[in-house]
Amino acid sequence: MTNRETIIHWAQDIIPAVFRAEMALQLAVPEWKERLDAFKDGISKEDPHAVSMEYCLEIARIIVTQGSDYVPDGSINGEADFT
């Protein structure tokens, strides 16, 4: 894959999936908006690196479990990955 093809792949497939998953997470768990806004407002006492990793993991979980090629294998804790 050329660099241009890689950029197009990211722009057409990966980045839109991230935005859709982020929107789904914010709708499903509105508390995330509050947690993230607390950093923006400077009032959060949480570790920003830990929170950002947790947020990214939740987005990635949505992308993986909602993918057409998803096959539960028991490696994810939660209802979405039962075998």
Order of alpha helices (4+ residues) and beta strands (2+ residues): alpha-alpha-alpha-alpha
